[in-house]
Amino acid sequence: MKNKWAVGAVCVRLAIALMVTFALASEKEQIDISGQWKYVLEHGGAVVTGHIEEPAGELVIPSELDGYPVMGIEDYAFWFWADMKGVTIPDSVTSIGEAAFAFCKNLISINIPHGVTSIGDKVFEGCSSLTNVTIPDGVMRIGDKAFAECGSLTEVTIPGSVASIGKYAFLECGNLISVTIADGVTSIGDEAFAGCHSLTGVTIPDSVMSIGERAFGDCQSLTSVIIPGSVTSIGDFTFAGCSGLTSVTIQEGVTSIGDWAFGGCSSLSSVTIPASVTQIGNWVFDECGDFNLTVTEDSFAKQYARKMSIPYVSINDAGDIVVRAVNKTDASDQWRYFLQNDDATITGYISEPVGDLVIPGELDGYVVTGIGVRALSECRSLTSVVIPGSVASIGDLTFAECDGLTNVTIQEGVTSIGDWAFLYCFNLTSMTIPESVTQFGERAFIGCRNLTGMTISEGVTSIGVNAFLGCENLTLTVTADTYAEQYAKDNNIPYIYSE
């Protein structure tokens, strides 16, 4: 397999070399009077395309070739030069082409002159010995993968003249400790700093308007971050896997947080979400352990915290605490629950329940009003469950993959069943649904292939997309001329009328 990859890599390099050769041939590549430098003429200046012999040690690029000012360095001009340790570029150079110095594995230092306005894609990719680089004020763009896999780079300052930091720009710079982003930068690309395991801190200025997907993913040494309000949207997986991250402050102005944005941040202890946030993606804080949210009263973030049973403090406009919600363990040391306003939502258990389970209607004197997201998922030894009427809502994925479950009784009082609530409960055959239930979530019973019958009352007003997908043996019992009957018709689900 390794030989196949090696052959593939050689073929890619040869293909690129041929393309560059043909391009340069059309531009009449020349050799300078010293017989050392190859170049083409563009706009009255010389663009260096290569060197006749690879020099060991320092490469000093002249400011003139045959009387023409050296204005640029061509794509792939010096890539894969193994013996080059340093490069001096004259001030006359304004552009450095794609992959010009890529994979020069012994390159330690390089100066980028002040006239350069753009650092192209992959320019220094794979320069694993590069220890420091100064990006001059005047550079407006840092290209995709520009410094990717520069494993010896320890610090970098990005000037305010840079408008955008490209995708994967500093990907897998494993020893990068410090990043300073000056005011003026407006966008940080996808995975720009992903895999920078040693990065301990980054300051994101108010000028930044967008942060791409996984931009800081797996930055395991990052401990805190402040996201300014100028950033309207936090992308998917932006800080996923930042296992050392303890504190996140999202400032007023941010409106959305993407899927798994902070997933796997296992050391997270506090997150502040402003009232401006109106959209929070799927599993944003998945695998984050115990942490607390600070939210504002009557905000979307507060609703989210309640739905996901995340401990939170809600504050009013004056900064006073209005509500405090916490996680607790009941006196019997069996149930974990989320307590808010004297209402308990079951969030998990201490010892996995087996066999027949009657969910309590009360814990430590508090009425159980909900069963939270994933609270009893993958309890494969459960065979039957009784859900008390004190429970208003059954959360998303609550009994997902309880594949030993055969019978569920939901008592009168429950009003809603969440998305994916009984996902892949393959052996579920009997389901008692009371008239109080009015809402069924998306894919609520997906894959329950042995479920044969269910009565849906005339009071049901909402059934989510594919709620019964894969329930191949199911026949619904409905009332004529109701929402449930129409849903069955629209989704080709067999049904009969109730007596």
N, C-alpha and C positions, 0 to 999 in steps of 0.2 A: 504493500500500500504506500509506504514511504517513497519507493522508487517511482510509483505512478505520479505522486504529488510532485516529486522532483522534476520528472520529465515535463509535467504540466507547467511548472513554474518556468522552466527553460523555454518552453514554447511561447509562453506569454511574453517573456523578455525579448525573444527573437522577433515576435510579431510587432511589438512596440518599436524595437530598434529599426525594423524594416519600414514601418510607417514614418518614423522620424527621418530616416534616410531619404525616403521618397520626397517628403515635405521639404527637406533641406536642399535636395537636388534641384527642386523647382525654384528655390530662392538663391541658387548659385553659391553654395558654400565655398568659402575661400580659406586658404592657409596664410597666416601673416608672414611678414618678411623674415621673422626669426625662425620660421619653420616649426613653431611650437603650438600656436593657437589656431583653432578653427572658428570661423565666424561667418555670419551672413549680414548683409546690409539691409537696414530697415529705417526709413524716414531719415536718412542722412547719418545714421549712427550704426555702430557695430553691435550685434547680438552674439555673444559667445556661445558656441555650440559644443565645444569640447576642447580637449588637449591631446596632442599627438601621443605623448607618453604620460602615464599616470605618475605624478610626482609623489615621493614619500615625504611625510611631514607636512610642511606649510605650503598651501597654494595661494599665491598672490596674483590676483587678476589685475592686469594693467588697466589704466584709465583710458588708454588709446591703443588702437591697432591700425597700423599703416595710416596714421593721421586721422582716423575716424574715432570719435569719442565712443567708449564702451557704454551702451545705454541699457543693456539687458543681458540676462542669462537664459538660454533656451531651455525648453522642457527636456528633462532627462539628461542634461548636459554632463553631469558628473556622478550620476547614480551608480551605486554599487562599487564605488572606488574604496577599496579596503584599507589602503595605506595612508590615506590623507587624514591628518590630525587637526589641521586648522585651515581656515579660509579667510583671506582679506579681500573684501569687495570694495571697489572704488566708489567715491561719492557720486560719480556720474551715473551709476546704475539706478534705474527707476522701477524695473520689474524683474522678478525672479520667477521663472517658469515652473510648471508642474513637475514635481518629483526631481527637481534639479540636483539635489544633494541626497535624495532618498537612499536609505540603507548604506550610508557611509558609516560603517559600524565603529570605526576608530576616530571619527570626527569628535573633537573635544570642545572646540570653541569656534564661533563665527561672529563676524560683525555684520549687521544689516545697516547699510547707509541710510542717512536721513531722507534721501530722495525717493526711497522705495515707498510706493503707495499701496501695493498689494502683495501679500505673501500667498503664493498660489497653493493649489491643492497638493498635498503630499510632499511639499518641498523638503522637509527634514524627517519624513516618516522613517522610522526604524533606525534613526541615528542613536544607537543605544548608549554611546559614550558621551553624548553632548551634555555638558554639565550646566552651562548657563548661556542664555541668549538675551539680548536687549532688543526689544521691539521699539523702534523709534516713533516719536510723535509725528504723525503724518501718514502712517500706515492706516488705510481705511478698511481693509478686509484681511482677515486671517482665514485661509481656505480650509476646505474639508481635509482632515487628516494631516494638517500642516506639520504638527509636531507629535503625531501619534506614535506610541511605543518608544518615546525618548526616555528610556528607563533611568537615566542618570540625572535628568533635569530635576532640580530641587525647588526652584522658585521662578515665578514669571510675573511680570507687570504688564498689563495690557492698557495702553494709553487711550484716552478719551476720543482720539481721532478715529479709532476703530469702530465702525458701525456694527459689524457683525462678526461673531466668532463662529466659524464653520462647523459642520457636523464632524464629530470624532476628532476635533482639532488637537486635543491633548489626551486622547484615548489611551488608557493603560500606561500612563506616565507614573509608574509605581512608586517612585521616590519623590514626587512633587509634593512639597509640604505646604507651600504658601502661594496663593494666587491673589493678586490685587487687580481688580477690574475698575478702571477709572470711570468717572461720570462722563457720559457721552456714548458709551456702548449701548446699543438698542436691542440686540438679540443674541442669545446664546443657543447654538444649534443642538440638535439631537446628539446625545452621548458625547458632548464636547469634552467633559472631564470624567467620563465614566471609567471606573476601574483605577482611579488615582487613589490607591489604598492608603497612602501616607498623608493625604491632604487633611489638615487639621482645621482650617478656617478659610472662609471666602466671604468677601463683602460684595453684595450685589447692589449697585448704585440705582438711584431713582430713575435713571434714564432707560433702564432695561424694560422693554415692553413684552418680550416673549422669552420663555425658557422652554427648550425643546424636550422631547421625550428622553427619559433616562439621562438627562444632561449631567447629573451628579450621581448616577447610579453606582452602587458598590464603593462609594467613598467611605470606607469603613472607619477612618479616623476622624471624620467630620463630627463635631460635637454640637454645634448650634448653627442656626441659619435664620436670617431675617429676610423675608420676601417682601419687597416694597410694593406699594399700591399701584405703581406704574405697570406692573405685570398683571395683565387682565386675566391670563389663563396659565395655570400650572399644568404642564403636560403629563401624559401617562408615564408612570414609573420614574418620575423626575429624580426622586431621592430614594428610590427602592434599594434595599440592601445596605443602607447606611447604618450599619449595626451599632455604631458608636454615637449616633445622633440622639441627644437627650432633649433638646429644646428647639421648637419651631414657632416663630412668630410670623403670621401672615397679616399684612397691614391692609387697612381700609382701601378699597379700590379693586382688589382681586375679586373676580366674579365666579371663577370655576376652578375646580381641582380635579385632575384626571384620574383615571383608573390606576389603582395600586401606586399612587404617587409617593406614598411613604411606607409601602408594604415592606415588611422585613426589617423595619427599624426597631430592633428588639430592645434597645435601651431607652426608647422614647419615654419621657416622663411628663412633658407638658407641651400643649399645642394651643395657640391662640388663633381663632378663626373669626374674622370680622363680619358685620352684618351685610356687607356688600356681596359676600359669597352666596350665590343662589343655585349653584349646581355642584354636587359632589359625586364623583364617579364610583364605580364598583370597587369594593374591597380596598379603599384608600389606606386604611390603617390595619390591613391584614397582617397577622404575625407580629404585632407590635407590643404584645404583652400588656402590662398594666400602665396606663397613662391617664392624664386628665386633660379635658378640653376646657378652655375658657371661651365662652360665647356670649352674645348679647341677647337680652330678653326679646322674645317674639321674632327670633331670626330663623332662617333656614337651617343654620348650623345647629341650633338647639333642637329642632325637629329631628335632624339627622342623628344627634347624640342619643336622643330618646329611642329612636327606632333601632339603633345599633347597640343600645345598652352600654354606652360609653360614659364613664363618670365625667361630670362636668360641673362647672360653676357658671351660672348665668348672672350677668351684671346689667344694670340699667344705665341710662345716659350719664348719670352722675358718678358711675363707677362703683356703686354699691352692689353687694351680692344680694340677689333676689331669691335664687334657688340654688341649692347644692344637692347634687345627686351622686351617690356613692355605690361602690360594689361591696357586698357583704357575704359572709358564709353563715348559714342558719345554725341554730343551737344544736341540732342533731349532727352537725358536721357532715351533712350529706349534700346539701344544695348550695350552689352559688346563686346570688340574686342581685339585681340592680334595684336600688331603693330611691324613689323620688316621690315626694309629697305623700308619704305613707303608703304608696303603692309599690308592690314588688313584682319584678319581671324575672323569671327564672332564666339564668344565662348559662348554667352548666351544673356539673355535679362533682363530688369528691370521689366517690366510688361508682363505677359504671353500673347503672341499673340493668337488671336481667329479669327475664320472665315477664310476669304480669306487673304492670306499673300503674298505680293510681297517683296522678300528679296532685300534690296538696293544694288546697284552696287558700291556705294561709301559711306564712312562715314568720316565726317570731312575733306573732300578733299582727302582721301586716298582710293584707289581702293580696293574693296572687292575681294580678290583672293581665299578665302577658307571659308568653314564652318566647324568648329572644332568638335572634339569628344563630343558627347552628347549635342551639342549646343541647340537643340530644342527637345530633347527627352521628352516624356510624356506630350507634349502639346496636351491634349486630345480634346481641343475645336477647333483645326485647322481643316478646311475642304478642303482647297486647298492651294497649294504653287507654286510660280513661282521663279525659281532659275536663276539669270542672267548669261550671258555668260562670265562675268569677272571672275567668280568663276572657278578655275581650278580643285579643288577637293572637294568632299563632304566627310566629315570625318566619322570615325567609329561611329555607333550608333546615328548618327545625328538626325534622325527622329524616333528613336525606340519607339514603343508603343504609337505612335500618332494614336490612334484607331478611331478617328473621321475623319481622312484624307481620302478623296475620289479621289482627282485629284492632280497630280504633273506634272508640265511642267518644263523640264530642257532645257535651251536655248543653242544654239550652242556656243561652247567655253569650256564647262565643259569636262574634260578628264577622270576623275575617280570617282567611287562611292565606298565608303569604306565598310569594313566588318560590317555586321549587320545594315547597314544604315537605312533600312526601316523595321526593326524587328517588327513583330506582328502589322503591320498596316492592321488590319483585313478588314477594309472597303475600302481599296484602290482599285479602279476599273479601273482607267485610268492613264497611265504613258507615257509621251512623252520623248523619249530618242534621242538626236541629234547624228549625225554622228561623232561628235568630241569625243564622249565617246569611250575609247579603253579598259578600265579596269572595271570589276565588282568584288567587294570584296567577301570574303567568307560569305555565308548566308545573302547576301545583302537584299534579299526580303523574307526571311524565314517567313512562316506563313501568307503571304498575300493571303489568300484563295479566295478572291473575285476579284483578278486581272485576267482579261480574256485575255488580249493581250499586246504584247510588240514587237517593232521592234528593232532588233539588227543589226547594220550595218556591212558591210564586213571588216571594219577597226578594229573591236574588236579583241584583241590579248590575252586577259586573262579574264577568268571568274572563280571565286573562288569556292571552294568545297561547295556543297549544296546551291548555290546561290538562287535557286528557290524552296527549300524544303518546302513542305506544300502549294505550289501554285497549288492546285488541279484543278483549272479551267483555267489554263494558256495555251495559245497557242502562241508560238514564231513565229515571222516573220523573216526569215533569207534569206541570199543569198546563192545560191548553191555553194558547194565546198569551204566553208569558215570555220573558226574556230568555229563560232557560230553554224553552222549546225552540226559539229562533236560533239560539247558539248551537243546539244539537243539529238543526237542519243545515246551518251554514258550515258546520265542521264535519258533516257526514257521520255523526255519532248515532247509533241506534237508540231509540227511545220509545217509551210507552207512557200512557197517561195515568196519573194517579186516580184512584177511585174516589 
